[in-house]
């Protein structure tokens, strides 16, 4: 068991370090999807959550602005669930 635990622990530590180094917010905290307006909502060591402000849509009832959110991990962006904010 001891012979197997050490390589697994080293592999996990190296994987976390690689993901932390390739976190998009670690390298460029204000650049987002080729200069589209947006900002970092949460910056964790392994990944970051971004909220896009430019190009929002309006909900069907007209009461909310719908914003897209993305997760940045390993220098790539993936769309996740959006956010609704009440219109002013």
Secondary structure, DSSP 4 states (H G I P E B T S, - for coil): -HHHHHHHHHHHHHHHHHHHHT-HHHH-SS--TTT-SEEEEEE-SS-EEEEE-TT-EE-TTSSEEEEEEEEEETTEEEEEEEEEEE--
